[in-house]
Amino acid sequence: MNARRVNAIFRRVVEEIRRDRPSLAILFVAPVLMTGLVTFILRGGTTPPIHALVVNEAGPRGAIVVAALDQALLAQDPAATVTIASDEAAARGAVEDGSATIAIVLPPVLGATTPPTAATTFTVITEGLDPTGEAGQVGTLQKAMLSVAASLAGRPLPALQHVTVFGVPSSDPITTYAPAIVGFLVYFFVYILTGVSFLRERTGGTLERLLATPVTRSEIVAGYTLGFGVFAVVQVVVMLLWSLGTLTVPAVGPLSSFQLGLGIQLAGSPLLAFLVVLL
């Protein structure tokens, strides 16, 4: 083995990679970016401290419930805070802008002269962007409601109706991450496809031969964009059908019925989702 020849090959490889900025980005920038995003997602799933807003539509009896709820939440989470909101719209706005993590609406029926056995429902409002963390907060609130039962004047324990400002009230963690996952996977695989295709054509000298013809640079860019765009459109359609749809296949012979598709809940328009992912 000749050390000079090994050193020459080593220097050539190092110089090629050093001058190739995309390769440097894949080696150093991409791993840092990906680990940062994964860490952000995982840390975002923890249960944050509860900053609750209570809309008291039940009058004096509701004020007793609010005081009991404040003590019960503080017993479970010393960092919890409970404040009063003027109405449901103000509470929704506070949850939307992040100044509150959860809002609780006490209905007027709680303070009405209805039979003590009449069931009541508290509306719980969360942002809807962190199903795992918000589910933890709703669970903490449910535990606190057990301590509030003594202040309900003999009424049964209220049911909690969970609604969200954004998205759908679901404990399925994929509901929040689905847009990012679908968009990233579509982008990644189209990127791989175009990268391999351009590498093959660069090796074959296609660009040089095209530039020797009357075809302009803008025509080359437009033609490649339309060509790859056709497959990108089909890929986005397939991914959205798979992610949002659910097809139940009936049992056939010894095979039991099963479902195709992820059935992810969607609060907005599938057309807008298609446009965003395509872009």
Phi, psi and chi 1 to 4 in degrees:
 res  aa     phi    psi   chi1   chi2   chi3   chi4
   1 MET       -  127.9 -178.6 -179.0  -67.3      -
   2 ASN   -95.1  120.3 -170.2  -62.9      -      -
   3 ALA   -65.6  -33.3      -      -      -      -
   4 ARG   -66.8  -40.9  -66.7 -179.1   58.8 -173.2
   5 ARG   -69.3  -39.5  -69.9 -164.7  -69.0  -92.7
   6 VAL   -61.3  -42.7  171.7      -      -      -
   7 ASN   -65.6  -35.2 -178.0   56.4      -      -
   8 ALA   -66.6  -42.5      -      -      -      -
   9 ILE   -65.9  -40.7  -65.3  174.2      -      -
  10 PHE   -59.9  -46.2  161.3   74.5      -      -
  11 ARG   -65.9  -36.0  -67.0  176.9   58.6 -174.4
  12 ARG   -65.3  -43.8 -177.1 -174.0   66.5   81.7
  13 VAL   -63.6  -44.7  172.0      -      -      -
  14 VAL   -62.5  -43.1  170.7      -      -      -
  15 GLU   -66.7  -37.6  -73.0  -61.2  -42.5      -
  16 GLU   -63.0  -46.1  -77.1 -177.0   -5.8      -
  17 ILE   -70.9  -37.6  -63.9  178.3      -      -
  18 ARG   -62.7  -34.4 -175.5  179.0   67.0   84.2
  19 ARG   -89.3   -6.8  -63.8  173.6 -178.7  175.8
  20 ASP   -99.2   98.5 -171.8   -0.8      -      -
  21 ARG   -63.6  -40.8  -67.0 -178.7  179.7  177.9
  22 PRO   -58.1  -39.0  -26.6   36.4      -      -
  23 SER   -66.1  -39.8  -63.8      -      -      -
  24 LEU   -63.4  -38.2  -68.4  176.1      -      -
  25 ALA   -65.5  -41.6      -      -      -      -
  26 ILE   -64.9  -36.0  -67.7  175.2      -      -
  27 LEU   -74.3  -38.9  -77.9  173.6      -      -
  28 PHE  -117.3  -41.7  -57.1  111.2      -      -
  29 VAL   -78.2  -47.0  178.5      -      -      -
  30 ALA   -58.9  -46.9      -      -      -      -
  31 PRO   -61.6  -40.2  -23.6   34.0      -      -
  32 VAL   -63.8  -44.3  171.3      -      -      -
  33 LEU   -64.4  -44.4 -178.8   61.8      -      -
  34 MET   -66.6  -44.9  -68.1  -56.9  -62.3      -
  35 THR   -64.9  -35.4   52.9      -      -      -
  36 GLY   -64.5  -42.4      -      -      -      -
  37 LEU   -66.1  -43.3  -70.6  175.4      -      -
  38 VAL   -63.1  -42.2  170.8      -      -      -
  39 THR   -63.4  -40.7  -57.9      -      -      -
  40 PHE   -61.5  -41.9  172.7   76.5      -      -
  41 ILE   -66.1  -45.6  -69.4  173.9      -      -
  42 LEU   -68.1  -41.4  -66.0  178.6      -      -
  43 ARG   -70.1  -28.6  -73.4  179.0  176.4  172.6
  44 GLY   -70.2  -14.3      -      -      -      -
  45 GLY   -86.2   -2.2      -      -      -      -
  46 THR   -76.8  157.3   57.6      -      -      -
  47 THR   -79.2  115.1  -57.6      -      -      -
  48 PRO   -77.5  165.6   28.9  -33.8      -      -
  49 PRO   -60.3  147.6  -20.7   31.0      -      -
  50 ILE   -84.2  122.6  -65.6  179.9      -      -
  51 HIS  -119.5   94.6  -59.8  -68.8      -      -
  52 ALA   -97.3  141.6      -      -      -      -
  53 LEU  -112.6  133.0  -80.5  179.1      -      -
  54 VAL  -115.7  126.5 -179.6      -      -      -
  55 VAL   -99.3  110.1  179.5      -      -      -
  56 ASN   -95.2  100.5 -178.2   16.7      -      -
  57 GLU  -101.6    7.6  -60.9  177.3  -10.6      -
  58 ALA  -103.6    1.9      -      -      -      -
  59 GLY    75.4 -147.7      -      -      -      -
  60 PRO   -58.6  -38.7  -24.3   34.3      -      -
  61 ARG   -64.7  -36.0 -177.5  175.8  -65.6  176.9
  62 GLY   -65.6  -35.0      -      -      -      -
  63 ALA   -62.7  -36.0      -      -      -      -
  64 ILE   -65.2  -40.9  -61.6  174.4      -      -
  65 VAL   -65.2  -39.4  174.1      -      -      -
  66 VAL   -62.4  -44.3  171.9      -      -      -
  67 ALA   -62.7  -42.4      -      -      -      -
  68 ALA   -67.1  -37.7      -      -      -      -
  69 LEU   -66.6  -38.6 -176.4   61.8      -      -
  70 ASP   -60.9  -46.5 -172.4    8.1      -      -
  71 GLN   -65.6  -39.7  -65.8  179.9   -1.7      -
  72 ALA   -67.4  -40.4      -      -      -      -
  73 LEU   -68.3  -39.5  -72.3  176.2      -      -
  74 LEU   -64.6  -32.0  -75.7  175.0      -      -
  75 ALA   -66.9  -32.0      -      -      -      -
  76 GLN   -89.6  -32.5  -63.7 -169.3   57.0      -
  77 ASP  -140.8  102.3 -177.6    4.2      -      -
  78 PRO   -60.3  -20.3  -22.7   32.9      -      -
  79 ALA   -87.7   -1.3      -      -      -      -
  80 ALA   -72.0  148.4      -      -      -      -
  81 THR  -132.7  145.2   59.7      -      -      -
  82 VAL  -130.5  121.6  177.4      -      -      -
  83 THR  -128.6  166.8   54.5      -      -      -
  84 ILE  -100.2  136.0  -58.6  -63.8      -      -
  85 ALA  -108.7  150.7      -      -      -      -
  86 SER   -69.1  -40.8   57.6      -      -      -
  87 ASP  -155.4  177.5   52.2   29.5      -      -
  88 GLU   -66.7  -35.7 -175.5  173.5  -17.6      -
  89 ALA   -63.5  -41.9      -      -      -      -
  90 ALA   -64.8  -38.2      -      -      -      -
  91 ALA   -65.6  -42.7      -      -      -      -
  92 ARG   -61.2  -41.8  -79.8 -178.8  173.2  -90.3
  93 GLY   -62.5  -39.2      -      -      -      -
  94 ALA   -67.0  -39.8      -      -      -      -
  95 VAL   -66.2  -39.2  172.3      -      -      -
  96 GLU   -65.6  -41.8 -177.8  175.9   -6.6      -
  97 ASP   -86.2   -0.1   62.7   26.7      -      -
  98 GLY    89.4    1.1      -      -      -      -
  99 SER   -76.2  -13.6   57.8      -      -      -
 100 ALA  -137.9  147.8      -      -      -      -
 101 THR   -96.5  -21.2   58.8      -      -      -
 102 ILE  -154.9  145.9 -167.3  169.6      -      -
 103 ALA  -126.7  142.2      -      -      -      -
 104 ILE  -125.8  125.7  -53.8  138.5      -      -
 105 VAL  -106.8  116.3 -179.3      -      -      -
 106 LEU   -88.2  120.4  -53.7 -175.2      -      -
 107 PRO   -73.7  156.1   28.7  -34.7      -      -
 108 PRO   -60.4  -27.4  -20.9   31.5      -      -
 109 VAL   -62.4  -22.4   67.8      -      -      -
 110 LEU   -64.9  -33.2 -176.4   63.5      -      -
 111 GLY   -99.9    1.7      -      -      -      -
 112 ALA   -81.4  168.1      -      -      -      -
 113 THR   -88.7   49.7   57.3      -      -      -
 114 THR   -86.8  162.1   53.7      -      -      -
 115 PRO   -56.3  140.8  -24.2   33.7      -      -
 116 PRO   -57.5  -22.9  -20.4   31.5      -      -
 117 THR   -83.4   -4.3   56.4      -      -      -
 118 ALA   -67.8  131.6      -      -      -      -
 119 ALA   -75.1  145.6      -      -      -      -
 120 THR  -122.8  158.1   55.4      -      -      -
 121 THR  -129.9  123.7  -59.7      -      -      -
 122 PHE   -93.0  130.9  -70.5   -0.5      -      -
 123 THR   -87.7  125.9  -58.4      -      -      -
 124 VAL  -111.6  124.3  178.6      -      -      -
 125 ILE  -113.5  126.1  -54.1  170.9      -      -
 126 THR  -126.4  173.0   59.9      -      -      -
 127 GLU   -70.4  -41.4 -169.3  177.5   32.9      -
 128 GLY    95.2    8.3      -      -      -      -
 129 LEU  -105.0   -5.5  -59.7 -179.7      -      -
 130 ASP  -139.0   80.0 -179.4   14.5      -      -
 131 PRO   -56.4  -38.7  -23.3   33.7      -      -
 132 THR   -67.5  -50.4  -56.5      -      -      -
 133 GLY   -65.6  -39.9      -      -      -      -
 134 GLU   -70.4  -34.6  -67.9  171.5   12.5      -
 135 ALA   -63.3  -36.8      -      -      -      -
 136 GLY   -64.7  -38.8      -      -      -      -
 137 GLN   -68.5  -40.9  -70.2 -158.6  -12.1      -
 138 VAL   -64.0  -38.3  173.5      -      -      -
 139 GLY   -63.0  -41.2      -      -      -      -
 140 THR   -62.8  -39.2  -58.5      -      -      -
 141 LEU   -65.2  -39.1  179.0   60.4      -      -
 142 GLN   -62.8  -39.4  -71.2  175.3  -28.3      -
 143 LYS   -66.0  -38.5  -66.3  178.0 -178.2  178.1
 144 ALA   -65.9  -31.4      -      -      -      -
 145 MET   -63.3  -27.5  -68.0  -57.2  -59.6      -
 146 LEU   -63.7  -34.8  -63.8  175.7      -      -
 147 SER   -78.0  -20.6  -57.9      -      -      -
 148 VAL   -83.3  -13.4  176.8      -      -      -
 149 ALA   -55.9  -31.9      -      -      -      -
 150 ALA   -67.6  -22.8      -      -      -      -
 151 SER   -92.5    5.1   63.1      -      -      -
 152 LEU   -92.7    9.9  -64.9  176.2      -      -
 153 ALA    55.0   48.1      -      -      -      -
 154 GLY    81.2    0.0      -      -      -      -
 155 ARG   -75.8  154.1  -70.0  179.3  178.4  -87.7
 156 PRO   -66.3  158.1   22.6  -32.3      -      -
 157 LEU   -59.9  126.9 -164.7   66.0      -      -
 158 PRO   -64.5  149.6  -16.9   29.8      -      -
 159 ALA   -85.1  149.6      -      -      -      -
 160 LEU  -104.8  120.7  -61.0 -177.7      -      -
 161 GLN  -100.3  111.2 -179.6 -175.7    4.9      -
 162 HIS   -90.1  121.5 -175.3 -164.7      -      -
 163 VAL  -126.1  159.7  -62.0      -      -      -
 164 THR  -127.1  152.4   57.1      -      -      -
 165 VAL   -72.8  -43.5  176.4      -      -      -
 166 PHE  -117.2  154.1  -53.9  107.1      -      -
 167 GLY    66.0 -151.0      -      -      -      -
 168 VAL  -124.8  146.0  -67.6      -      -      -
 169 PRO   -74.0   86.2   26.4  -32.9      -      -
 170 SER  -129.9  143.6  172.0      -      -      -
 171 SER   -89.0    1.3   59.0      -      -      -
 172 ASP   -73.2  114.6 -174.3    1.2      -      -
 173 PRO   -64.5  -24.3   22.1  -32.4      -      -
 174 ILE   -69.8  -19.4 -165.0   62.2      -      -
 175 THR   -59.8  -40.3  -58.3      -      -      -
 176 THR   -79.1  -39.7  -59.7      -      -      -
 177 TYR   -86.1  -10.9  -57.7  137.4      -      -
 178 ALA   -57.1  -46.4      -      -      -      -
 179 PRO   -57.6  -44.4  -24.2   34.3      -      -
 180 ALA   -67.4  -40.6      -      -      -      -
 181 ILE   -66.5  -47.1  -67.9  174.6      -      -
 182 VAL   -63.2  -46.2  171.4      -      -      -
 183 GLY   -62.5  -42.6      -      -      -      -
 184 PHE   -66.6  -44.5  173.1   75.7      -      -
 185 LEU   -65.3  -40.8  -70.1  179.2      -      -
 186 VAL   -61.7  -46.7  169.0      -      -      -
 187 TYR   -61.7  -43.7  166.3   79.1      -      -
 188 PHE   -63.5  -47.0  178.1   76.0      -      -
 189 PHE   -73.9  -33.2  -73.6  108.4      -      -
 190 VAL   -66.5  -37.6  170.5      -      -      -
 191 TYR   -61.7  -43.8  175.2   81.7      -      -
 192 ILE   -63.1  -43.9  -66.6  -64.2      -      -
 193 LEU   -60.4  -49.0  171.1   64.5      -      -
 194 THR   -68.2  -36.8   54.2      -      -      -
 195 GLY   -62.3  -45.4      -      -      -      -
 196 VAL   -64.8  -40.7  170.9      -      -      -
 197 SER   -64.9  -44.5  -61.1      -      -      -
 198 PHE   -67.6  -35.4  -82.1  118.7      -      -
 199 LEU   -63.6  -42.3  176.7   61.5      -      -
 200 ARG   -64.0  -41.1 -177.2  173.0   60.3 -111.0
 201 GLU   -75.1  -29.9  -62.6 -167.5   -2.2      -
 202 ARG   -67.4  -40.8 -178.8  178.5  179.7 -178.4
 203 THR   -64.0  -38.0  -55.9      -      -      -
 204 GLY   -81.7   -4.7      -      -      -      -
 205 GLY    74.1   27.6      -      -      -      -
 206 THR   -64.5  -42.3  -55.9      -      -      -
 207 LEU   -62.8  -43.3 -179.4   59.2      -      -
 208 GLU   -61.5  -40.1  -71.2   77.7    5.0      -
 209 ARG   -69.3  -36.2  -70.4 -163.9  -65.9  -89.4
 210 LEU   -65.8  -39.7  -77.9  174.8      -      -
 211 LEU   -69.1  -16.8  -67.3  177.4      -      -
 212 ALA   -83.5   -3.3      -      -      -      -
 213 THR  -103.4  174.1   67.0      -      -      -
 214 PRO   -70.6   -1.9  -21.0   32.9      -      -
 215 VAL   -67.5  131.9  179.8      -      -      -
 216 THR   -86.4  167.1   63.3      -      -      -
 217 ARG   -63.6  -41.8  -67.7  177.1 -178.1  -92.7
 218 SER   -63.1  -36.1   59.5      -      -      -
 219 GLU   -67.5  -36.2  -68.7  170.5  -14.5      -
 220 ILE   -64.9  -46.8  -65.6  174.6      -      -
 221 VAL   -62.6  -44.2  172.5      -      -      -
 222 ALA   -64.4  -42.0      -      -      -      -
 223 GLY   -64.0  -44.5      -      -      -      -
 224 TYR   -66.2  -39.9  -85.8   96.5      -      -
 225 THR   -62.4  -44.9  -58.5      -      -      -
 226 LEU   -66.6  -40.5  -68.6  174.2      -      -
 227 GLY   -62.6  -50.8      -      -      -      -
 228 PHE   -71.8  -28.8  -72.5  115.0      -      -
 229 GLY   -63.8  -33.9      -      -      -      -
 230 VAL   -58.5  -47.2  169.2      -      -      -
 231 PHE   -72.2  -31.0  -66.7   97.5      -      -
 232 ALA   -65.0  -40.8      -      -      -      -
 233 VAL   -62.4  -46.2  169.4      -      -      -
 234 VAL   -63.1  -39.5  175.2      -      -      -
 235 GLN   -65.0  -42.4 -174.2 -171.0   43.4      -
 236 VAL   -62.9  -42.0  171.7      -      -      -
 237 VAL   -61.5  -45.7  170.8      -      -      -
 238 VAL   -62.3  -44.4  171.2      -      -      -
 239 MET   -64.6  -41.1  -75.8  -67.1  -65.7      -
 240 LEU   -70.1  -39.0  -71.4 -179.7      -      -
 241 LEU   -62.1  -41.3  -71.7  176.1      -      -
 242 TRP   -68.0  -39.8  165.2 -105.3      -      -
 243 SER   -76.7  -42.1  -58.5      -      -      -
 244 LEU   -94.6  -26.3  -56.6  178.6      -      -
 245 GLY   -92.3  162.5      -      -      -      -
 246 THR  -142.1  123.1  -59.0      -      -      -
 247 LEU  -117.9  119.3  176.0   63.7      -      -
 248 THR   -90.8  119.9  -58.5      -      -      -
 249 VAL   -94.7  119.9  179.6      -      -      -
 250 PRO   -67.7  163.5   24.9  -33.3      -      -
 251 ALA   -65.9  136.4      -      -      -      -
 252 VAL  -128.2  112.3  178.3      -      -      -
 253 GLY    59.6 -129.3      -      -      -      -
 254 PRO   -77.2  -10.3   27.5  -34.6      -      -
 255 LEU   -83.6  128.4  -61.4  177.3      -      -
 256 SER   -77.4  163.6   59.6      -      -      -
 257 SER   -68.4  151.9   62.0      -      -      -
 258 PHE  -150.2  168.8   59.5   92.8      -      -
 259 GLN  -116.6  142.0  -69.0 -176.1  -23.6      -
 260 LEU  -109.9  135.1  -65.9  175.4      -      -
 261 GLY   106.1  152.0      -      -      -      -
 262 LEU   -84.5  -24.3  -57.5 -179.8      -      -
 263 GLY    62.2   39.2      -      -      -      -
 264 ILE   -71.3  133.4  -61.2  172.9      -      -
 265 GLN   -70.6  139.8  -61.7 -175.9   51.1      -
 266 LEU  -126.7  127.2  179.8   69.2      -      -
 267 ALA   -92.7  -23.6      -      -      -      -
 268 GLY  -103.9 -153.0      -      -      -      -
 269 SER   -93.2  130.4  168.4      -      -      -
 270 PRO   -60.9  -30.1  -21.6   32.2      -      -
 271 LEU   -65.5  -42.6  178.9   59.8      -      -
 272 LEU   -65.4  -38.7  -69.4  178.5      -      -
 273 ALA   -61.3  -40.8      -      -      -      -
 274 PHE   -61.2  -46.0  169.0   79.0      -      -
 275 LEU   -64.9  -41.8  -67.7  177.4      -      -
 276 VAL   -65.8  -47.0  169.7      -      -      -
 277 VAL   -64.7  -38.5  176.2      -      -      -
 278 LEU   -64.1  -41.5 -178.7   62.1      -      -
 279 LEU   -63.9      -  -70.7  174.7      -      -
